[in-house]
């Protein structure tokens, strides 16, 4: 893991802790920098990918943290509802 990636991971984890201290650290997403895709949260693999070209901007990972938190707070077994999910990401 690069120093830049480690720094972003610390920022993301700090933000998650401030937003919801109920989530155990072992459930935090794996945070990685990427140049292959834009920033995104993959709930199936619990990965938060940050586009390296946008890593300087909190907006780029704030939205994906919003998606992560929404996934964690959603009652288990609930059907995914896309519009609400995108709205929560936008709030991030």
C-alpha positions in Angstrom: 0.0 0.0 0.0 1.3 3.4 -1.0 1.6 6.3 1.5 -1.1 8.2 -0.4 -3.4 5.2 -0.2 -2.7 4.8 3.5 -3.5 8.5 4.1 -6.8 8.2 2.3 -7.7 5.0 4.1 -7.1 6.8 7.5 -9.3 9.7 6.3 -12.1 7.4 5.2 -11.9 5.4 8.5 -11.9 8.5 10.6 -15.0 9.9 8.8 -16.8 6.6 9.2 -16.0 6.5 12.9 -17.3 10.1 13.3 -20.5 9.3 11.4 -21.3 6.0 13.0 -19.2 4.6 15.9 -21.5 1.5 16.1 -19.9 -0.1 13.0 -17.1 -2.5 14.1 -13.7 -1.7 12.5 -13.5 -5.2 11.0 -16.6 -4.3 8.9 -15.0 -1.2 7.5 -14.4 -1.3 3.7 -11.1 -2.0 2.0 -10.0 1.3 0.6 -7.9 1.3 -2.6 -6.8 3.8 -5.1 -7.6 3.0 -8.8 -7.0 4.4 -12.2 -9.2 1.8 -14.0 -12.6 3.0 -12.8 -14.1 6.1 -11.2 -14.6 6.2 -7.5 -17.2 3.6 -6.4 -18.3 1.5 -3.4 -18.8 -2.2 -4.1 -21.0 -3.6 -1.4 -20.6 -7.2 -2.6 -16.8 -7.1 -1.9 -16.9 -4.3 0.6 -14.4 -2.3 -1.3 -14.3 1.5 -1.6 -12.3 2.4 -4.7 -11.1 6.0 -5.0 -10.1 7.3 -8.4 -6.5 8.4 -8.0 -7.2 11.5 -10.2 -9.8 12.7 -7.6 -8.0 11.6 -4.5 -7.3 15.2 -3.5 -11.0 16.0 -3.3 -13.1 14.9 -0.3 -16.1 14.9 -2.6 -14.8 11.9 -4.5 -14.7 9.7 -1.4 -17.5 11.4 0.6 -20.1 10.1 -1.9 -18.7 6.6 -1.7 -18.6 6.7 2.1 -22.3 7.7 1.9 -23.0 4.6 -0.1 -21.1 2.4 2.4 -22.9 3.9 5.4 -26.3 3.4 3.7 -25.4 -0.2 3.0 -24.4 -0.7 6.7 -27.6 1.0 8.0 -30.0 -0.8 5.6 -32.0 -3.5 7.3 -30.7 -6.9 6.2 -33.0 -8.6 3.7 -34.3 -5.2 2.4 -34.4 -5.0 -1.4 -32.0 -2.4 -2.7 -33.7 0.7 -3.8 -31.5 2.6 -6.3 -32.9 6.2 -6.1 -32.6 6.3 -2.3 -29.2 4.7 -2.4 -27.9 7.4 -4.9 -29.4 10.2 -2.8 -27.5 8.9 0.3 -24.3 8.8 -1.8 -24.9 12.4 -2.9 -25.3 13.5 0.7 -21.8 12.2 1.4 
